[in-house]
Amino acid sequence: MLTLRQLVNRRLLTAFIMGVASGLPLLITITLMQARAKDASVSLENIGLMSLVGLPYTLKFVWAPLFDRYALPFLGRRRGWIIATQVLLMLAIWGMGLTNPAQGDFGLWAFVGMAFLVTFFSASQDIVIDAYRREDLTTAELGLGSSYYIYGYRLGMLAVSGGGLILADILAWPVVFFIMGACLIPAIIATFFSPEPVVTETPPRTLRESVVEPFREYFSRDQAWLMLCFILLYKVGDNLAAALTTPFYLDLGFSKTEIGAIVKLFGFWATLLGSFVGGVVLLKIGINRALWLFGFLQMVSTAGFAILASRGHDLVMLGAVISFENLASGMGTAAFVAFMASLANKRFTATQYALLSSLMGVPRVLLSSATGFLASSMGWFWFFTFCTVVAVPGMMMLGRFAPWRQKDPVEALPESSSEAVV
């Protein structure tokens, strides 16, 4: 029987607030960027290529060692960096609002350049927030804490993809981006008043130690490379399908207000339910079994987009498909984030978690850059069918890394080492 203390405490609420700050900028460089480019008559192929601005999400492990090695002279090793990246991120979002992709090549490149800065500072913020969450939560709280984080993450995404799109129908784009940037101010205040996590492990004392040791420790484990392949493939179908959803809805004839109200607001409640149910189910059945169950539901939900493509402009079907997709995605992401957090050695939290979560972002960034060409050549129905099929290899690897009957990695992981996991 779960107690109130297990479901609500300071550490879980902090994970939720930091999730909001992480989720907010992600869709600024996906949904809002795509909608702004579509309004500026940028081609579908170029909109797909613009997803490459998300490269920092896949390469953040490159500069993550700096956050393990160095601390700013205020607020502690983690909180100081979090607030610094949040302030820079807010300024970059405002910078996107001051550029216009409709003003020729220069305007387009300026817009893309500011979007790149948003993803860089957003990825940097994620590095430190992920490390903070891993160090602040107890090992037993990783599953539920990941659920709270995803809960907040989706709330931040809603503020952009739902509220942002609705505002774009009634306000000028520069004003929309200014409002979105200002939404980070509450997160900055919350970070300031959050406690610095207490870590007993000695942090790296030299830059070389912070760069070399995290990778040496991880790759000394059995099947380390195969584990990275699994992390890359588990959510590949779900991420590819999400890459072009905004142009997809617009092509089916839905207005930006319908997308904001139905796709984002209606689907948001399903995501909240999915994240909460995912966290509770994680406590009940464990991470391994949750990865199996939620991964299958993700595949089925992706196939729902193909059904919607064949039905066309149908608001009822849109609401049903989006609700189920958000429900499944919320549960799947909560389990997957908890699984990756369990693999990180607390001495090198920022670097090792950045390496693992970077791979999680590869389908959304590198592979998604080709989705515009795939959708144009295959059509929406076959594109989403393809996205469903490519999820199969990741599911097949669950038998090796998350066996149904095996003890969960979170339960087996010592506080100071993750060598027992793999």
N, C-alpha and C positions, 0 to 999 in steps of 0.2 A: 504494500500500500504506500503510495507516494505521499509525502508530507508537504505542507506549505513551504517549509524551509528548503526542501529540495527543489521546489519549483520557482521560488522567488527569493533572491538575496542580492547583496550589493554587487558581487562579482558577475552574476548573470545580467543584472541591469546595465552594468558598465559594458558588457559584451554587446548588448542590444544598442546602446547609444553609439558605440563605435561602429557598429554595423551600418547604422544610418549614414554616418560620415563616409563610409567606404562605398555604399551603394549609390549615393547621390551622383558622383561624377561619372560613373560607368556609362549610364545611358545618355549623358550629355554628349558623349562622343559616339553614340550609336543612334538612339532614337531622334534626339533633337538635331544632331548633325545631319542625319539622313533627311529629316523633314525640311530642314533649312536648305539643304542642297537640292531637294526635289522642287521646292518653291523657286529656286534659282535656275531651274531647268538644266541641272547637271544630269548627264546620262546615267542610266542604271549601271552600266559597266564601271564608270568612274565612282559611283556611289559605293559599289562593292570594293573597289580598290582603296577607297578612303578608310576602310576598316584597318588598313596597315598602320594608322596612327596609334593603334593599340599595341604596337610592338613592345613598348616598355613593360606591359603586363607579362609578356613572355620572357623578357630579358632581365627582370628585376633582380635575379640572383647575382647578376654581375656586380652591382653596387651595394647589395645587401650587407656584405661584410663590413662596410663602413659604419653601419648602424649597430653592429655587434661590438666593434672595436672602440668607436668614439662616442662621447656623450657631450651634448651642448652644456654650457655653463649655467643652466637653469632648469628647474623642474625634474631633474633626474634623467637617467639613461634612455628611458622610453618616452615619457611624456613630453620632454623638450623637443624631440624630433617630431612627434605627432603634431604638436601645435605649429611648429615651423612649416611642416609640409601642408597643413590645413590652410594657413594664411596664404602661402604661395599658390595653392590650388584655387582658392577663391579669386585671387587676382587674375589667374590664367583664364578662368571661366568668364570673368568680365571682359577679358581681352578678346574672347571669341565673339562676344556681342558687339564689339567695336569693328569687326571685319565683315565683309560682305562678299560671298562667293559669286554673286551675280556681276561684280565689277571686273570682268575680264580675268585673264590668267593671274594677274597680281592679286586681285581680291580673293580668288580661289585658293592660291598658295598661302596667302596670309591667314585665311580661315583655317586651312589644314594645319598650318604651323602652330597656331594657337591651340588647336585641338590636340596636337602632339604634346604641347607643354602640359595640358590638362591631364593627359594619360600618364606623363612622366611623374608629375607631382602626386597624382592619384595612386600610381603604383608604389611610389616611395612611402606614401601614407599607409598603404596596405601592408608593406613590409613590417613597419613598426607596430601597427595595430595587431597584426597576426602574432608577432612576437609577444606583445603585451598580453594578449588573450591566453596564449599558451602558458605564460609564466604566472598569470594572475589566477587562472582557474585551477582547481585541484584536478588530478587525473580522473577521478570519478565524475567530475562535472563536464568533461570535454564534450560528450555527446549532447547534453542539454544546453551547454554554453554555446556550442556551434549552432544549435537550433535558434537560440536567442539572437545570435549574431546574424544569421540569415534572415530572421524576422525583421530586424532593424535594417538590414541590407535591402530587403524588398520594400520597406517603407521609404527609404531614400530613393530607390528606383521609381517608386510611384510618384513621388514629388516631382520628378523630372518627366517621366514618360506619360503620366496621366495629367498632372497639373500643368506641366510645361506645354503639352500639346494643346490643351484647352486654352491656356493663356495666349498661345500663338495665333489662335483664331480671332482674338480680340485686342491684342497688344502688338506693338512693333517688336521684332526679334531682339534688338539690343536691350529692351526693357525686360524681356523674358529671361535672357541670359544673366542680367543683373540680379533679378529675383532669385534665380537658381543658385548663383554664387552666394548670395546673402543667407541662403538656407544653411550654410556651414557655420554661421556664427554661434547658434546654440551648441553645436558639437565642440567648438573651440572652448566655450565656457565650461562645458561638462568635462572636457579633458583636463582643464586647469584644476578642477576640484577633485578629480579622481586620484587615488593614492598610487604611488609608484610601487610596482610589484616587488616583493622580496624574493630574491633568488640566491640560493646557497652555493650554486656552482660558480666557480671563478670565471669571469668573462675573459676573452682573449686579451693578452697583454701587449701584443704587437700586431701590426697590420698583416704581416705574413701569417701569423698564427690564425687570425680571423679569416683569412682567405683560403689557406691551404687545409687547415685541420677539419673544417666542416665537411669538405668534399672528401678528404681522405677517410674520415670516420664513416661517412655514408657509403662510399663505394667499396669499403672493406667488408661490407655485409654480403651475405649470399644473395644471389639473384637481384642485385641492386639495379642493374640495367633493365632487367625484365619488369621490375616494379615500376620504373619510370615509364615504360611502354604501357603498362596497365593504367597508370594515372593519365596518360595522354589519351587513351582510347575510351575510358569509361563513360565520359559525357560528350564524346565527339558528335554523335548524332543530334543530341539536344542542342548543342552550341551552334552547329551548322544551320539547323532549322531556325534558330533565333536570329541569325545574322541579318536576314532580309525581311523580317516580319512587317516592318513599317511600310516599305514599298509594296509588299504583298497585299496588305489591307487596302492601301490606296488604289492599287490596280483592280481590286475587286469592287471598287466604287464606294468604299466607306469614307466618310468625311473625317477630318482630323478630330472633330468634336466627338463623333461616334467612337473613334479609336480610343480617345482619351477617356471617355465615359464608360464604355463597355469593356474594351480590351484591358485597359489599365485599372480602372476603379473596380469593375466587377471581378476581374481576374485577381485583383489584389487580395480580396477577402479569401479567395481560394488558396492563395499563396500563404497568407497568414495561418489559415487552418492547416495547410500542409506542413509548414515549418513547425507549428506547435505539436501537431500529431506526430510528425517525424521525431521530434525530441522525446516525446513520451514513449513512442514505440522503441526508440533507441535504448531507453532505460529498461524496457521490458524484454526485448528479444536480442539486444546487442547489436553492435555495428555490423558484424559479418552478415547476419541474416537480413538486416535492414538494407544493406547494399544489394542483395539479391532481389528482394521484394520491390524496392523503390526503383532499381534499375529497369526491371521489367515494365513497371508502370510508366517510366519515362519513354520507353520505346513505343508503347501503345499511344501515349499522348502525342508523340511526334506524328504518328500515322493520322491523327485527327486533323492535322493541317491539310493533308492530301484530300480528306473528305470535304473539308471546307472549300478547297479549291474547285472541286467538282460541283459544289452547290452554288457558289457565287455569293452575291450580296444577300445574306440571310442573317439577320441580327440574332435570332434565336440560336441558330447553329454556331454563330460566332461566340456567343456567350457560353454555350456548352463546351465547345472545343477549348476555349481559353481557360475556363474554370478548371477543367480536368488537367490541362497542361501545367498550369500554375500550381495546382495541388501536387502533382507528381514531381515537378521540378523542385518545389520547396522541400519535400521530403528527401529526394535524392541528393540535393546539395547539402543538406544538414548532415546526412550520413557520410558523405564523401569528405566534407571539410573536417569532421571529427576523425575520420580515418587518417587523413594526411597529418593532422595535428599530433596524432599519437606516434607518428614516425620521427618527429623532430627531437633531437637531443637538446635539452634545455641550455646547455652551454653555448650552443650555436643556433639558438631558436630562429633569429631573423634570417640567417643565411640558408639553413636547411629547409625551413618552411617556404622561403621564397623560391628555392629550387623546385620544390614539389608543386606549389601553386602556380608557378610560371608555366609548367607543362599543362596544367589544367586550362590555362588561357590560350594555348597554341591553336586549338580548333577555332576559337572565337576570333583570333587575329589573323594568323598566317593562312590557315585553310579557308577561313571565311572570305579572304580577299578574292577568291575565285568563284564565290557563290553567285555573283552577278552574272558571270558568263554561263555558269551551269543553269541558272534559272532561265536565262534568255534562250538557251539552246534546247533545254529539256521541257520547259513549261512548268508551271507551278505544281501540278499534280505529281509529275514524275520526279521533280526536285525533292519534294517532301517524302516521297516513297524511298528515294535514294538515301535521304537522311535517316530514315527508319532502319534500313538495312545495314548501314555502316556502324550502327550501335552494337551489332551482334558480336564482333571480335572482343570488345571490352567485356561483355557479359560472359563470354566463354573463359576469360582469364580469371574470373572470380573464384573458380574451383581451386586455383593455385594460391591466390593471395588472400582470399576471404572464405575459406571452406565453411560450409553451412554448420558443421558440427564442431569446428575448432573454437577454442577460447579466443575471445576478442583481443585484438592488439592493445586496446586501451586497458583491459584488465590485466594483461600480462606485462605491460611496460613499466619498468622501474622509473622512479621520478627523475633520476639523473642520467639515464641512458635508454636508448631505443634499440640497442643491439639485439635484444631478444625478439624483436618484432619479426624480422625477415628471416 
